[in-house]
Amino acid sequence: MDWFDGFGAGVHRVNGVDIFARLGGDRRKPALLLLHGFPQTHALWHRVARRLAADYFIVLPDLRGYGDSAKPPGAPDHANYSKRAMAADAVALMSSLGVEHFFLCGHDRGGRVSHRLALDHPGRVKKLCVLDIAPTLDMYQGHWGRIPVPGEPAGRLEANPHFIFARSYYHWFHLIQPAPLPETMIGGDPKAYLHAKLGGWGSGGLSYIEPQALAEYERCFCRPEAIHGACEDYRASAGIDMVHDQASRDAGERIRCDTLVLWGERGLVNKLFRPLELWQAQCEGRVGGRALPSGHFIPEELPRETAEALASFFRQGEA
């Protein structure tokens, strides 16, 4: 893939699974771990990584269940697809590369992995950025914060946040159904499903995606084991991940490092939630953030703005 010129690629055996990752940039510079989300791969970051390669040692893994990383069958409790397990993959990968401390940014599911990583391994993360998510527990518990449809008469179904959440995030409830129902349904036409997800949450259909990246997403997603891995990711989030998140809250665990929260102003997170306030409640360090003029896939829709925001945030307070 020529848009990753200068980046090496390989499979790393860590945490009991094979994790595919691209490595690039300057190894003498601070390390930056970038984690993708559903239904994509590390290729999400190709435009951002190019812009940051001169100033960081960049690590771009495929999460387990995605891309060219391992896709084991889901355990009965889905624990092997928990965000705790995925975070452990990422930390073990960085350790295998000789990196003790690193900057961290996650989009979508990668943001949820990043949240858990920052809680479980606080000494490893220098600064954290999450893109276009609110905390999983708050989203499932319906901690809204916005009037979703300004001007709608009170009591109208279209103005009910529960209705809007169920309609807009239907995949959260479809993918968690017991196997193999969602796998079978998606597998009937996985390319059409993939395009619907990528085109429905972005800006302007699929036009924001480079042809090489789209081909990569199609190659990686349209396989039975990849569809199963994605379903297991969501099954874990609706079960064991919430157990872990609630236990962390009950214990008073909060993100210790400074955190940047960015979200798309045309996205569903902005429509339903107040993401900055929700993340501030989960952090001990300084928290800042803002909406960007994009849909959900911020790193591909606004690569220059994303790279500039990350570089500016990571530089703050650095000697």
N, C-alpha and C positions, 0 to 999 in steps of 0.2 A: 504494500500500500504506500504509494509514493508520498502521500501527505504526512507520513511519519518518517521521512528521511532524517537520519541522524539518531533515531531511536532504535535500540536493540529490542529483541523480543525473545521470550523463552518461557518455559514452564518450571515452576518452583514447587518442590514438595514441602509443604508447610502444614502444620496442624492436622496432619493425617490425610490431606487432600492435595491434588495438583491444582495450582493456581497459575494461570497464564498472566503475564504482565509485560508491558513495554516500559523500558527505562530510557531516559534521555536527559538532556541538559548537562550541567556542569557538576560533576561529583564533588567538587571542592566547595560548592555553594550549599545553602540550607536545603534540606529535603522537603519536598512537597508531595503528599499523597492525595490523589484525586480519585474519588469513588463515584461510579456511574449509578444509574437507576434502571427501572423497568420502562420499556422492554428493550433496553439498549445494551451496549458494551462499553469498554474503555474508549471506543472510537468517538463517543460523545465529546471528549475533551480535545480532539485533534486541533481545532483552531486555537483554543486557549493555550494548549501546551506549546505550540509553536511560538506564541508571544512571550511565554515565560521561561523558555528553555535557557536563555542566556544568564538568568539570575537564580535558577534553582536546579537541584537534582530532582527530576520529576519521575514519579512512580505511578504507573497507570495499570492497575490490575483489573481483570474481569472478576466480579464477585462469583462465589460458588453458585452454581445453577445457571450461570450466564456465560455467553461468549465461548471461549475455548477453555474455561476452567472446568473442574470436575462437577458432575451433575449426579450425585448419588441418589438412590431412591430415598424418599422421605421416611424418617422414623415415625413410629406411631404417634408420638407427641410433637413431631416436627422440630425437635430441638436441634437437629443437625442443619436446619435452615434458620435458626434463630439469629437475631442480630448480634447476640453474644458470640455465637459460633463464627459468624462472618467477620466480626471485629477481631476475634482471635486469629483468623486467617490473615487479616491485614497486618496486625502487630507482628505475627511470626514472620511474614514476608519482609517487613522492614528490618527485623532483627537479623534475618538471613542475609540482608544486604549491608549489614554493619551500621545501620542507622538507629540511634537510640531515641532522638527527639526529632519531631517533624511537625510541619504545618499540615493541616488537614482540611479538605473541602469535600463535601458530599452533596450530590444532587438526587432528589427523589429518594428511592430506596437506599442509595448510597449515603444520603443525609441521615437516614435512620440508623444505618450501621455506624456512621460517624458519631451520632449522639451516644450510642451504647459504648463505642470505643472510648470516648472522652470520659464516660462514667467508670468503666471497668479498668482503664489504663490511664489515669489522669497524669501520671508522671511522664508520659510519652508525648503528649500533644502540647505544642507550643501555643498555637492559636487554632481556632475552629471556625469554619464557615459552613453554613447550611443553606441550600438553595431550594426555594419554593416548596417548603414543607412547614407544617406545624407539628408539634410533638404528637406521636402516634396515639398515646393515651388520651390526650385532649380531643383529638379528632374523633376517636371512637366514642368518647363520653359526651360528645356534642357540646363542647365548650365553644359556642359560636362567638359572637362578638361584633358581628356586623348585621345590619338589616339587609338581607340578600337582594331584595328587589325594591329599591326606593320607589315610593309612590303607589305600591300595591295596597289595596284596601286590606285592613286587618282581617284575619281569618281566611283569606284566600289561600288555597292550597299552593299556588305558585309562589307565595311569599313565605311558606313554612320552611325553615332551614332544614328540618329533617327530611322533607320531601326533596329539596334541592340536593342535599348531600347524597341521598339514596340514588337519585337520578344521575347525578354527575359522577359519583364514585361507585357506580354499580359494580365495576370490576373488583372492588374490594370485597364484595359479597359473593360475586360469581366465582372468583378464583379460589375462595376458601371452601367451596363445597367439596365433599369427599371425593377422592379419586375413584374412578377415572372420569367422572362426568364433565368437569370443565376441560380437562385435557382432550377428551373426545370431541367436544363441541368446537373448541378452538382448532383442533387438528383437522377438522373438515375443510378449512381454508385458512391456514395460518398466515399466509401473506396478506390476505384481505384484512384479517384481524389486526395484524401488525400495522398496516397502513392506516387503519381507522384510529388506532391509539396514537400513532405519531402525528397524523394529520389533524386529529381532533383536539389535541392539547396544545399545539404550537400556534404559530401565526402564519396564516396564508397557506394552509394545507401542508404539503411536503416540500414546498419551495425552499425552506430554510436549510434543508439537509443536502449536503454534497452527494453526488451520485456514488462516490466510493463508500461513503458512510452508510447510505441506504442499502447498498449491496451487502455490506458487512452485517447490518442488522438482519437482513433477510436470510443470509447464510446461517447466521447463528441462532436466530429465533425459530425458524421453521423446521424444527426437529422435535420429535416426541419427547426426548429427554430434556430439552431446553424448556418446552412448554410445561413439563412436570416440575422442573426446577423453579420456574417462575411461580407456579401455583403453590409450591411448598413455601416459598418466600412469604407469600401472603397468608398462607395457613398459619405459619409461625407468628406473624404479626397479630393475627386475631386471637391467639392463644398464649403461647409461652412467652412471647415478647411482652405482652401486657402484664403477665405475672412478674416478669423481671422489672418492668418499668414501675409497677405499683410498689414492688418491694424496695426499689431505690428511693421512691418518694417517701415511703413510710419510714425509711432509715435516714431521711434528710440528705441524701446524696444529691449533689448538684454539680453542674459543669464548672470546673475551677478556672479554666483558661478564658481569656477574652474571646468573645464570639461575635461574628458578623452574620447577620440574617438578611438575605436578599430574596425577593419574591417577584413574580411577574404581575404587573398591574392588570393584565387581561386574563389572569389565571384564576382557577377556582379557589386557591388558598386565599387570595386577596378578596374574593367575593364573599367568602363565608367566615373567615377568621381574622383575628388581629395577631398575626404571627410574631411581631416584635414583642408584644406584651406577654404572649404565651412563652416565648423563649426566655425573656427576662426572668420569669418566675422559676425557670429551671437552671439558672446560672448564678454563680457567685462572682465571677469576673465581670468586667465591663461588657455590655452588650449594645451594639448599634446595628442599624440596618435601614433598608428602604426598599420601596417597590421600584422595579425597573420596567421600562416600556416594552414588555414582551409578553408572550404566553408562558407555558410551562418550561419549555426546553431552553432555558436562559443561556447555557454555554454555547449552543449552536445558533441561537437567534441573535445573541449579542456577544460575540466572542471578544471583541475589543473592550467593550465595557466591563465584561466579566473579568478579563485579565487585569485591567487597570484597577478594578475594585479590589481584587485579591492582592495585587502587588502593593497597593497603598495601605491596605489593612495589615499585611504582614510586616511592612516596614515600620509601622507605628511602634514606638517604644524600643526598637532594635538599636543596639549600640553600633 
